[in-house]
Amino acid sequence: MRPLHRNSPVIAFLDGSQLLAKAALSTVALEVKRAYERDPNVQVLVFDAESSNVIDLDLRGSDAEILARLPIAEEMGAETGSSQENNEEKVDHGARGRGRPKLGVVPREITLLPRHWDWLNQQPGGASVALRKLVEDARRGSEAKQQARAAMESAYRFMAGIAGNQANYEEASRALFAADRETFLKQLGTWPQDVREHLMSLAELSFTASKQNG
């Protein structure tokens, strides 16, 4: 679960059907408090807008006290980020030879079969350039699949959290994991509009990536 801070995008629904707010966590937290003040019996569900993990809010005290309990972005991972940058800088400086441009290249030994070396050496720019291109192409393809998978899992978490009692829930789940957009939309026909719209915004990336890869 990714760490949240007061500026993280979140979304809140009333009674499992009506969109209450979609904004930064700090804004939504106060909107949820107002909703409970208007009706203590209302049910409010709050989700991370990206991962769809359910968020539990501590709404005790005044607005200022509620906001004070929410971490700010600068406090989260700042030290880790600085350390990583320093380590990368050290590696980069150590890898450069005299007069060599600063490319961030790190030399390491790899072992390949002779036919692999023959093929690499025949590529424009030589073996090193060819290997970097191969790695970048593979990385981009892997990232696209990971993003599609994350979108599918986020959509499913949202469904499970808010729509488990809706008609055709099981059929919609199967269509989601099968990347069957048309069937998925059909199963959502009677669901609340706000729920359908947010769910489709989460699932669309997964459907698009599946179509491109297919």
Summary of the structure (lengths in Angstrom):
residues: 214
radius of gyration: 24.1
end to end distance: 29.7
largest distance: 74.3
contacts: 559
relative contact order: 0.11
helix: 57%
strand: 9%
